[in-house]
Structure formats: C-alpha cells, structure tokens
Amino acid sequence: MDDAPLTSQRRPFAVKLWPPSQNTRHMLVERMTKNLTQESIFTRKYGTLSQDEAGEHAKLIEEEAFLSASQHYEKDPDGDGGSAVQLYAKECSKLILEVLKKGPQTRDSKQQIFDGVEVARALFFDISKGQRAFIEAEEAEEIFKPLKDPGNGFAKICFSNRSFGLGAARVVEPILVAMKGQLKEVDLSDFIAGRPEDEALEVMSIVSAALEGCALRYLNLSHNALGEKGVRAFGALLKSQSQLEELYLMNDGISEEAARAVSELLPSTEKLKILHFHNNMTGDEGALAIADVVKCSASLEDFRCSSTRIGSDGGVALSEALGGCPNLRKLDLRDNMFGVEAGVALSKALSKHANLTELYLSYLNLEDKGAIAIANVLQESTPSLQVLDMAGNDISVEAAPHLSSCVANKQHLTKLNLAENELKDEGAILIAKVLEEGHSHLEEVDLSSNLLRRAGARTLAQAVLKKPDFKLLNINGNFISEDGIDDVKEIFKKCPEVLASLEDNDPEGGDGEESGEEEVEGENGELESKLKNLEVGQ
C-alpha cells in the first residue's frame, strides 16, 4: 500500500511526551528559581542568587534547554519524545550549575552566557509547542502575524504538531512566498494528520508551491503519510532543492514507487550530510532508488534507513552505495532483513568509513558469517567508533573471538549492544576480558538474552565495575542461577543503579549442562578449555 489512508473523520491525536505544555514549562521555571535561591549542597558551595536574578536566569535556562531538546527531537522524532525530555532535564541541570558557579552576574555578562539562545530565538518561528490540534483560517491569521512583518529575521520555521486545513494553508501561502528568500530551515513534519486525503494533498501542494525556490539547508517532511501521491505533492519544493544538507522522510508510508519519486524529484544531493529514512515500507525495489540517492551523496555523514523492510538484494545495493560515502560518521540500518550476503557486502563498505563513530546494525539477520565479516573489517578500521550495536543477529559463540578482537581495538567505545544473540558464557567472557583493560569511556554494555549463566555474568560485572563513566550493564533475560544473581548484586552493591533489572532472568532455564558450582569454576575447567579452543579458531 502506497499511502497510509487519511479519513474524513477527525480522529484523536496520539499522546507525545514532547513538546511539554506551557504549564509544565512554567512550573519548571518556578522550580529552578527555587533551586537558585534556596539552600542546597550546590548553593552552600557557590552561593545563592537573589529572587529577581534567579527568576531571570531560570527563564533563560529553560528556553535554552527547550531549544536544544526541540532540535534533538526534530532530528530523531520517531519515538514519543522521551529522549528529548531527558535531554531537556539534563540541560536544565547543567545550566543551573553553570549559573551558580559564575555567581551574581551583571546584565552584560548574563546576556553573554545566553547569547546563542537569543540569536536562535530571533531566527526561529515555531508553532509546535503545546497540544497537537487542528488549525483553521481564523487561528492561522492570528498565529502567523509575526511572519507578516517585512523586517522579521526568521530563517527557520516549524509548523509541526498542528494539522493544517485548506483555510490555514491559504493564509500561510502568501506569507511563505514573501519569505522564501530568507528561509534556510523548514519543518513540515506531522502537519496534515487526520485530514481527508484530498484535502491533505492539496494542503501539501499549496505549501510546496509557496516554498518553491527556497535555498534550504534543512527540510523535514516526516510523519505525513505521504506515499507516492504525497511525495509528488511536494514536487515543486523538492525539485528546487540543490543545497540541502539535511533531509528527513521518516514514517511517511514511502513504498517502492514513493522512493522512486524521491530519487526522481531531488535535483542534487551533493551537499547532503544527513538523510533519515526510518520506518517506511520501502522494500528491496525501493532500496534501489534510495541507493541511487546515496550514490550521489558523497558528503553524507549521518544515514538512517532503519525499519524499512529491506531484504538481501536491497541491502547489497544500499551497502555498495554507502561505499562511496567516505565521510560517514553515523550509520543506522536497524530492523531490516539484510541477511548474510548483504552483511558481507556491508563489511566491504565499512572498510572505507574511517570516521565512523556510531554503527547500528541490530536485527539484520547477519548470522555468524555476516557478523564475522563486519567485525573483522571494523577491527582494522573505524578507530574512533563509540557505539556498536549488533543485537538480535543470531550471533553464536563461533563469532565471539572475532567480536572480542574488534572490541579490543575500540578504545573510544561508549556503548556496546550485543543483546538477543547466543554468545553464552564463552563469548561473554572473551568480550569481558578485552573490556577489562582500557575502554575508559565505556558507559553501557548490553548482553541480555544471550544464554549467559553465572560465570559469564560475574566476569562481565567485574570487567565494567571500575570504569569511571560506566552507567548500565544489562544482563537480563539470561539463565543466571540465584547464587549468580547474588554474586552480581554484591559486585554492584556500592552502585546498584548501574545494574539493569534482572526480572526476566530464568535461573531454571537452559539445557542444564552446567551446575552453579561448575559455572563458578568454569574458567579453570571446561569453560577455560572452550575459551582456548575459541582462541585457536580465531
């Protein structure tokens, strides 16, 4: 099916955690004001601020944190906004501490701290705040008044989170025509939800024609159930874009035909640095069209093509195209059906990505052969890799020596995810051993659902315990004995928050080959023998 159908009945909107309501934002400002004026471990060290100064700082802090979180959500908006909420809270905490460290400020020095926020606010017109809702002509006339000012400096607009009807589209049409010479970033994600198909297509065509000729660096058309009809409704806008650096087409119902339309309409992707194509129904044939786009995107740094139903043929084509993107830093191909052949093809492309820092390859059906090919290439390349995610790929103990050798060479690694494989204790211990030395930046390790027992769990726990920045070890969903669970909890007794929940662990599971005592002594007995055999096989 090309298009996700839009019915004439206005259906209720789904709940999102981002953006927060105005009331929530106001309450946060009040809470931060109290934090800056009342006694705490930080104010005892750095001193408190007056009520007026604290209130002014709190407003600026909230605005900067909101802007940072909104930008994060725009680049990765496929979830419920939970990660944006976390970033929002983190930024607020960080800025509160910065303000306290600086102490009372003069107006000039205070403005310097938040100079970037003031500039960004002056350039950014955003109607996405608050609850999702329909917008019609009368409300549009009021909302878009600031854009009618011929002296406005807006270079970025965000119409997301509001559903435009024909009336609203006709109100904004002449405004966009007048502004097209100054606009650099346009976010039209999720702006026709719940509209009948005919109305939605006409709204998209009106806005597209109004923006035709803009020299945009950023365009977000995600969450609009585009299909081929929707892509072609944006044809005027897409055809006029040759300067794009960021393009987002996520959750748009883009099938094979729609993917071909994207490839056909875009005149140039020579400057494209970010292309996100998550959660579509592209399939193998559609992947060929996306591969054609990637082939012409030599500047690409961040490519996401996850959850797009791509199989072996499409995976091979896409992998070969990625070989021509030497600047790639982040690659996300999760949740496709690549298989072994596409995994091997991908390994060849990865050999050309020396600058890669984040690699997400979970749930690609790589199996041992594909995983080994990729691990062997990564071992000799990608020296700055920080994130390696190969969960859910049917990887067995056979691949463990290759994975451990790869991990040993990744001293900048912050996150390692090998969940939902079959590495068992032998594989876990090999990986734990290489993590013991160095890897001072490591923050997360996930070997949940890997048939681990007591020995593997204990060795992993001991390997990560003293890492200075370590935050989370997930070994849930394994076959760790009750004594093994006690061992691990004892290891983390001073920092229990670092150990993820073990509620899905099954002490009675597995094939019953090893007793709890044998597991403890495994490194000196049968388990040690298995490890030696694995190392020889390497």
Secondary structure, DSSP 8 states (H G I E B T S, - for coil): --S----SS-------SSS--HHHHHHHHHHHHHHHHS--HHHHHH----HHHHHHHHHHHHHHHHHHHHHHHHHSTTS-SHHHHHHHHHHHHHHHHHHHHH-S--HHHHHHHTHHHHHHHHHEEE---SS-EEE-HHHHHHHTHHHH-TT----EEE-TTEEE-HHHHHHHHHHHHHHTTT--EEE-TT-STT--HHHHHHHHHHHHHHHTT---SEEE--SS--HHHHHHHTHHHHHT-SS-SEEE--SS---HHHHHHHHHH----TT--EEE--S---HHHHHHHHHHHHHT-TT--EEE--SS---HHHHHHHHHHHTT-TT--EEE--S---HHHHHHHHHHHHTT-TT--EEE--SS--HHHHHHHHHHHHHHS-TT--EEE--SS--BGGGHHHHHHHHHT-TT--EEE--SSB-HHHHHHHHHHHHHSS-TT--EEE--SS---HHHHHHHHHHHTT-TT--EEE--SS---HHHHHHHHHHTTT-GGGB---TT--TT-S---S-HHHHHTTTTSHHHHHHHHHHHH-
